[in-house]
Amino acid sequence: MIVVILVSFQKNFCVLKEEDILKHQMDAIERVSIVLSITEVEASVLLRYFHWSVGKVHDEWFADEERVRNTVGILERPVVAPSDDTELTCGICFDPYPPEKIASVSCGHPFCTTCWTGYISTTINDGPGCLMLRCPDPSCLAAVGHDMVDKLASEEDKEKYNRYFLRSYIEDNRKMKWCPAPGCEYAIDFVAGSGNYDVSCLCSFSFCWNCTEEAHRPVDCSTVSKWILKNSAESENMNWILANSKPCPRCKRPIEKNQGCMHMTCTPPCKYEFCWLCLGAWMDHGERTGGFYACNRYEVAKQEGQVRPGYDETERRREMAKNSLERYTHYYERWASNQTSRQKAMTDLQQLQTHNFWLFLILCYLYLTYLNFHQLEKLSDKQCTPESQLKFILEAWLQIIECRRVLKWTYAYGYYLPDHEHAKRQFFEYLQGEAESGLERLHQCVEKDLLQFLNAEGPSKDFNDFRTKLAGLTSVTKNYFENLVKALENGLADVDSHAACSSKSTSSKSTGCSSKTRGKGKGSSRTGGS
């Protein structure tokens, strides 16, 4: 199991297991049954119709009970009066049956148990619509409750029905969603209002409640959607083709240059031979045009005004595509690199020993943690330090994994940041660079410096210094990333005041302003992403 890290202690969501969902369902059914003085079967029918909203059920029922009954199919009196006959005719197969072989719902329409079983089974196998099952009589709207299913359906059909019944509580509720991780059976009950949509399931998957993509704070859902689409879109393939190939002058098929010579030969059946640089026929080339690895023909032709029409435009488009591809590659490589680093760190979580008491404490207040606890025990023994005092190592790993996630998405943010907003870009790249530098220092410290204490023969006098250093780096890195997240969530709005203060500092040489903006002032000199 790979666990995803939550650094925030303030939860705005609750993870629901299957037993929790069933308890919520039964509590709602019981409340409605008691308040409206109806059976639990009727209460469950009402709740399913009104999407499990107890308040909505109460409002509609007390506003117009008769209308609700007729709409939902909870009839006060049967449509077909009870009969004392010794035999009753089934309304589907029309065969006579004794009363004990006949069943009906609130409407009283008689059907044999065999036909009921077939009717229920067919509807259940058709999907979740079975939860709104009505009487088999075409003219009747009486609801069929789960009591009939329990009584007449096969065990397999009962299991399917109960699964639909359970899932309806989540899928009909706008405050709840299933965890989108493959194979996960947990649901999330979300409390809106905090502005943070990142939630983490007990199965280990962390995702955005709003768009159900993986957690991506501080980047908004729209940017994430565009980035994911771009990563998988055919447009990038076309950009690559445009940037790294040229069309054959004869058949127009794109050709990639994979060797040094400028002599190109199109694939069969075309087989046209041409110059890569000027796209002219190769028979017109040779030593007089600059040799086989150069071509001065184009420059000469350009000066004489004899360039093939559209050639300059084609080259301009190729150059634009190449620049666009290089820019995308720059951001994508860094986005993917941080994803890989984070996944590598989280892979070690598979080795966690969940029975360890300290792990239990960590899971209780964070749900999540990182570290091979065999190493933790080893370090505790060698440094003569209780495991409870090694919390600073856990906190460092927690911070690293969370920061890798944030840093990864800042590259998607940077890709879509408009080029003409130079001040914002410089400010963003400064904050990103500072955060990334701090993260690399922290990661190196906890990953490499820790090894000397794990491999030591006995207690080291430098361990306390290591503790101080690692705790300090963790705190500094956390501050860097908090500032980065805050700035991005504010749309880099602080850049205006930062620029104004920097300008004032330059003109007036004010010591106060200069000291306040010294850290941010470095951003103006940065021209590229970290």
Secondary structure as the mmCIF struct_conf table of DSSP 4:
data_model
#
loop_
_struct_conf.conf_type_id
_struct_conf.id
_struct_conf.beg_label_comp_id
_struct_conf.beg_label_asym_id
_struct_conf.beg_label_seq_id
_struct_conf.end_label_comp_id
_struct_conf.end_label_asym_id
_struct_conf.end_label_seq_id
HELX_LH_PP_P HELX_LH_PP_P1 VAL A 3 ILE A 5
BEND BEND1 PHE A 9 PHE A 9
STRN STRN1 PHE A 13 LEU A 16
HELX_RH_AL_P HELX_RH_AL_P1 GLU A 18 LEU A 36
TURN_TY1_P TURN_TY1_P1 SER A 37 SER A 37
HELX_RH_AL_P HELX_RH_AL_P2 GLU A 40 TYR A 49
TURN_TY1_P TURN_TY1_P2 PHE A 50 TRP A 52
HELX_RH_AL_P HELX_RH_AL_P3 VAL A 54 ALA A 63
HELX_RH_AL_P HELX_RH_AL_P4 GLU A 65 VAL A 72
TURN_TY1_P TURN_TY1_P3 GLY A 73 GLY A 73
BEND BEND2 GLU A 76 ARG A 77
BEND BEND3 VAL A 79 VAL A 80
HELX_LH_PP_P HELX_LH_PP_P2 ALA A 81 PRO A 82
BEND BEND4 THR A 86 THR A 86
STRN STRN2 LEU A 88 THR A 89
TURN_TY1_P TURN_TY1_P4 GLY A 91 CYS A 93
STRN STRN3 PRO A 96 TYR A 97
HELX_RH_3T_P HELX_RH_3T_P1 PRO A 99 LYS A 101
STRN STRN4 ILE A 102 ALA A 103
TURN_TY1_P TURN_TY1_P5 SER A 106 CYS A 107
STRN STRN5 PHE A 111 CYS A 112
HELX_RH_AL_P HELX_RH_AL_P5 THR A 113 ASN A 125
TURN_TY1_P TURN_TY1_P6 ASP A 126 ASP A 126
HELX_RH_3T_P HELX_RH_3T_P2 PRO A 128 MET A 132
STRN STRN6 ARG A 134 ARG A 134
BEND BEND5 PRO A 136 ASP A 137
TURN_TY1_P TURN_TY1_P7 PRO A 138 SER A 139
STRN STRN7 ALA A 143 ALA A 143
HELX_RH_AL_P HELX_RH_AL_P6 HIS A 146 LEU A 152
BEND BEND6 ALA A 153 ALA A 153
HELX_RH_AL_P HELX_RH_AL_P7 GLU A 155 GLU A 171
TURN_TY1_P TURN_TY1_P8 ASP A 172 ASP A 172
TURN_TY1_P TURN_TY1_P9 ARG A 174 LYS A 175
STRN STRN8 MET A 176 TRP A 178
BEND BEND7 ALA A 181 ALA A 181
TURN_TY1_P TURN_TY1_P10 PRO A 182 GLY A 183
STRN STRN9 ALA A 187 PHE A 190
TURN_TY1_P TURN_TY1_P11 ALA A 192 GLY A 193
BEND BEND8 SER A 194 GLY A 195
STRN STRN10 ASP A 198 SER A 200
TURN_TY1_P TURN_TY1_P12 LEU A 202 CYS A 203
BEND BEND9 SER A 204 SER A 204
STRN STRN11 SER A 206 CYS A 208
TURN_TY1_P TURN_TY1_P13 TRP A 209 CYS A 211
BEND BEND10 GLU A 213 GLU A 213
STRN STRN12 GLU A 214 GLU A 214
HELX_LH_PP_P HELX_LH_PP_P3 ALA A 215 ALA A 215
TURN_TY1_P TURN_TY1_P14 ARG A 217 PRO A 218
BEND BEND11 VAL A 219 VAL A 219
HELX_RH_AL_P HELX_RH_AL_P8 CYS A 221 SER A 232
HELX_RH_AL_P HELX_RH_AL_P9 GLU A 234 ASN A 244
STRN STRN13 SER A 245 PRO A 247
TURN_TY1_P TURN_TY1_P15 PRO A 249 CYS A 251
STRN STRN14 PRO A 254 GLU A 256
BEND BEND12 GLN A 259 GLY A 260
BEND BEND13 MET A 262 MET A 262
STRN STRN15 HIS A 263 THR A 265
HELX_LH_PP_P HELX_LH_PP_P4 CYS A 266 THR A 267
TURN_TY1_P TURN_TY1_P16 PRO A 268 CYS A 270
STRN STRN16 GLU A 273 CYS A 275
TURN_TY1_P TURN_TY1_P17 TRP A 276 CYS A 278
STRN STRN17 ALA A 281 ALA A 281
HELX_RH_3T_P HELX_RH_3T_P3 TRP A 282 ASP A 284
BEND BEND14 GLY A 286 GLY A 286
HELX_RH_3T_P HELX_RH_3T_P4 GLU A 287 THR A 289
TURN_TY1_P TURN_TY1_P18 GLY A 290 GLY A 290
TURN_TY1_P TURN_TY1_P19 PHE A 292 TYR A 293
HELX_RH_AL_P HELX_RH_AL_P10 ARG A 297 GLN A 303
TURN_TY1_P TURN_TY1_P20 GLU A 304 GLY A 305
HELX_LH_PP_P HELX_LH_PP_P5 VAL A 307 ARG A 308
TURN_TY1_P TURN_TY1_P21 PRO A 309 GLY A 310
HELX_RH_AL_P HELX_RH_AL_P11 TYR A 311 THR A 347
HELX_RH_3T_P HELX_RH_3T_P5 ASP A 348 GLN A 351
TURN_TY1_P TURN_TY1_P22 THR A 354 HIS A 355
HELX_RH_AL_P HELX_RH_AL_P12 PHE A 357 LEU A 366
BEND BEND15 TYR A 367 TYR A 367
HELX_RH_AL_P HELX_RH_AL_P13 PHE A 373 LYS A 382
TURN_TY1_P TURN_TY1_P23 GLN A 383 CYS A 384
HELX_RH_3T_P HELX_RH_3T_P6 GLU A 387 GLN A 389
HELX_RH_AL_P HELX_RH_AL_P14 LYS A 391 TYR A 416
BEND BEND16 LEU A 417 LEU A 417
TURN_TY1_P TURN_TY1_P24 ASP A 419 HIS A 420
HELX_RH_AL_P HELX_RH_AL_P15 HIS A 422 GLN A 444
HELX_RH_PI_P HELX_RH_PI_P1 CYS A 445 ASP A 449
HELX_RH_AL_P HELX_RH_AL_P16 LEU A 450 LEU A 454
BEND BEND17 ASN A 455 ASN A 455
BEND BEND18 GLU A 457 GLY A 458
TURN_TY1_P TURN_TY1_P25 LYS A 461 ASP A 462
HELX_RH_AL_P HELX_RH_AL_P17 PHE A 463 GLU A 489
TURN_TY1_P TURN_TY1_P26 ASN A 490 ALA A 493
HELX_RH_AL_P HELX_RH_AL_P18 ASP A 494 SER A 508
HELX_RH_AL_P HELX_RH_AL_P19 THR A 511 GLY A 521
HELX_RH_3T_P HELX_RH_3T_P7 LYS A 522 SER A 525
BEND BEND19 GLY A 528 GLY A 528
#
